[in-house]
Amino acid sequence: MLRSIGRLSPFAARGAAAAAAAAAGTALCFADRPASCEAPKLELKYFDGKGLAEQSRILMALSGVEYTNTRWKMDMAQPYGKRCPTFVEAQGNGSIYMALDRAPVLIADGVAFGQSKSIERYLARRVGLYGANELEAAQIDSFGEHLRDLKDLHGKAGTDTEAADFKAKVLPAWLAKLERVAGDTKGCVVGNGLSLADVQLYYFVCEHFPARDAYMKGPNAKLSGDGSGDPVATLLRECPKLAASVVAIRDHPRVKAHVAGRQYTAPW
Ligand SMILES: N[C@@H](CCC(=O)N[C@@H](CS)C(=O)NCC(=O)O)C(=O)O
């Protein structure tokens, strides 16, 4: 029997839809539901760049739920510490202390909190992209933590030799293991519907991995992905389940609109 985890959990109500999707073998998007009449009560505050907020923004774009996406403009011509006066002001006026005077910050129904991963998970629960039940929610967390470990390994591959080894050996081996972890419903990695895990996988494959060296080593660094082509085709050749999930996010009309519309003033 499904048990509720309080007011955050509309899981039980989705059981029938999930069962139907399982029978059809196609991913659902639980976010594709009638819009709520409630006024938006979510504000995400972050620098005007991808950084630690972009997965939340993509998640929100996928959901179609309205929110306030506050982007603090950056002037990269200024020295470090003076590039974002709005952030300095927010630190000074006490409005982001719940994030220890850092960013991102989410203000949900008037309550502010920080930590990008907590924000992603809260938003995913709130907009219906956190699985059909508590066990799926745990699997989504687990998938995200696998990706976080992979990102950490990538981050530690500092020299050119280590980066080449990561790309040639570590990454393919990890992706093959993640392919085994992914569920059987085509187009999503957990359960029968798109979730935060699919967003995190898309972000790693299409945005984080290809761009990370440019971020870490400056704009003239060569890209760590295969700059010549589509990362889905190059990285996920042998991983059809992961590829279907990434394509489902990448080609979702609301995600495409979000990606096409962002023109960040920060390069990262
Ligand atoms: N673990 C935190 C890290 C937050 C963090 O370090 N934010 C950086 C920006 S990416 C920041 O606000 N740096 C400015 C500062 O520390 O003054 C998270 O994931 O949200």
PDBQT file of the ligand as one rigid body, heavy atoms in Angstrom, charges set to zero:
ROOT
HETATM    1  N1  LIG A 301      26.712  23.497  -1.767  1.00  0.00    +0.000 N 
HETATM    2  C1  LIG A 301      26.132  24.764  -2.137  1.00  0.00    +0.000 C 
HETATM    3  C2  LIG A 301      27.236  25.654  -2.673  1.00  0.00    +0.000 C 
HETATM    4  C3  LIG A 301      26.778  27.100  -2.804  1.00  0.00    +0.000 C 
HETATM    5  C4  LIG A 301      27.890  27.980  -3.365  1.00  0.00    +0.000 C 
HETATM    6  O1  LIG A 301      29.077  27.770  -3.077  1.00  0.00    +0.000 OA
HETATM    7  N2  LIG A 301      27.506  28.997  -4.162  1.00  0.00    +0.000 N 
HETATM    8  C5  LIG A 301      28.463  29.862  -4.763  1.00  0.00    +0.000 C 
HETATM    9  C6  LIG A 301      28.089  30.167  -6.195  1.00  0.00    +0.000 C 
HETATM   10  S1  LIG A 301      28.132  28.759  -7.239  1.00  0.00    +0.000 SA
HETATM   11  C7  LIG A 301      28.448  31.213  -4.055  1.00  0.00    +0.000 C 
HETATM   12  O2  LIG A 301      27.419  31.703  -3.669  1.00  0.00    +0.000 OA
HETATM   13  N3  LIG A 301      29.637  31.791  -3.938  1.00  0.00    +0.000 N 
HETATM   14  C8  LIG A 301      29.810  33.116  -3.442  1.00  0.00    +0.000 C 
HETATM   15  C9  LIG A 301      30.404  33.180  -2.080  1.00  0.00    +0.000 C 
HETATM   16  O3  LIG A 301      30.656  32.111  -1.483  1.00  0.00    +0.000 OA
HETATM   17  O4  LIG A 301      30.596  34.290  -1.625  1.00  0.00    +0.000 OA
HETATM   18  C10 LIG A 301      25.022  24.541  -3.163  1.00  0.00    +0.000 C 
HETATM   19  O5  LIG A 301      25.040  23.508  -3.852  1.00  0.00    +0.000 OA
HETATM   20  O6  LIG A 301      24.108  25.350  -3.241  1.00  0.00    +0.000 OA
ENDROOT
TORSDOF 0
